[in-house]
Amino acid sequence: MFLKMSDSGSAPWWVVVTGASQGFGAAICTELAPLLPPGSRMLGLARSQQGLATTAAAVTKANPAVTFSPVVMDLATAKAVDYEAALEDNLGTSQSSPPGQALLFQNAGSLGSLKYLREMDDAAHLSAYFNLNISSVILLNAAFMRLISAVSGKVKVKIINISSICALEPFKSWGLYCTSKAGRDMLFRVLAAEDPGVRVLNYSPGPLDTGMQVHARTETQDDDIRKAFTSMKEEGKLLSCQTSVRKLLQVLEKDEFKSGGHVDFFEV
């Protein structure tokens, strides 16, 4: 069903997913894999070799005709040459069959310190945090676009930022996370303005039942925010990653979103 949005016939696809070792990133890989044409290539970036191996096995089981390439990489410290090498080595312009579509899912991210802004005093943490959550996104987007520009033939390109309601609303003691999500949304809006031929989406997946949620319920300094997340868990209001990924794929299939726009799980 998802493939109806492609005019590229049976041409293989290239897919890049950051944070592919667990949670939402792993779910993107496993839910998308069965829908890809034979010969498609999927590149998963994450820090956990074991987690990537698990995702690779699940992708192969879902679609043996898709090649999953796990690349262990710390996005907080990776440089442009690291991204370029990973893309070239595992996708590469020398492939005999150029892709009909190329998708980049910028999923990796972290909560960072969940203290009030008035208590922030660790410059090293701030630098590492924004390297992971902002700088890595800019560098990988640029490397991905350069790779695609070197491919012969017309390639349909979609770049997806996994956003959050925190990009739009302030959460007390979540200053770093809210700032990074808002910044990433704007980065993707600018990307859409700069490259009208690229389809760009900021997708807010809703409250997911992941390890990040556990961290939010136990480490958030603000009582009101912490209790709100605890209540959502107790009341069964958290979403599975698979449920939200399926909604994301529906949005991409329909292809009716404004490029650079923000789409929330509950709005679709």
Salt bridges, closest charged atoms under 4 A:
ASP7 OD2 - LYS156 NZ 3.67
GLU31 OE1 - ARG246 NE 3.08
GLU84 OE2 - ARG146 NH2 2.67
ASP185 OD2 - HIS262 ND1 2.70
ASP209 OD2 - LYS233 NZ 3.11
ASP222 OD1 - LYS172 NZ 3.70
ASP223 OD1 - ARG226 NH2 2.66
ASP224 OD2 - LYS172 NZ 3.29
GLU235 OE1 - LYS237 NZ 2.98
ASP255 OD1 - ARG199 NE 2.97
